[in-house]
Amino acid sequence: MSLNRRKLIFLLGATGGAFALNSWRSSGLMDVALAQSTPSSNTVSLPPLPYDYNALEPHIDAQTMRFHHDNHHATYVKNLNAAFEKYPNLKSQSVAQLLTNLNSVPEAIRTTVRNNGGGHINHTMFWRIMKPNGGGEPTGAIGKAIAADFKDFATFKKQFNDAGTKRFGSGWVWLVRGNDGKLKITTTPNQDSPLMDGNYPIMGNDVWEHAYYLKYQYRRADYLNAWWNVINWDEINNRLAQATKA
Ligand code: MN3
């Protein structure tokens, strides 16, 4: 097993290597991290949208999806690769590893990695936790965990939407799993990742204006409400399983 792969497993905190890797691979996250941790593959790439631009209509419009993925996310990827070019030794670590230990990143590019590395992994998650004809009540382990930590889904949803509405300026609202194993709702400014605070991001909604303004204008609360119609609970269950192993 390569050092990078061992580091990757360490990052996940998994004890059953092959099993964890397979589970992670099936979630798609592994592709992102391995692309980073394989020394011969030294660039981050923009993952394709897993559905058409118009697939989340009417809740999220096609034009928003196009600009959001092809321009905003693509720019984070481009800026991150430009930063890595100056510091080739950083390419041996995944973006998640760099964000988890941001102080290890050279100061000259720390803010660039924070903003664009965060932008890259946040959006990579975001596309995957949505799907056409999604939504409904949470299923499986995430349904049970939400019921245990928030009383019920309606209570959780209300608290999540309230936190997203109150996040001042640009940022994200998250459901994270803390070190104590409990789920909690947090928000971050800009493109900051919950990983920077030692929390594992289970799901998050982008409350930057670019995520909703074309369709919802100033009505962020309406966007937050509509978003639940495109939630992909299967992928969120995958992420909870990864977090539980960590
Ligand atoms: Mn965005």
Residues whose N, C-alpha, C, O or C-beta is under 5 A from the ligand:
A	BS01	MN3	D206 W208
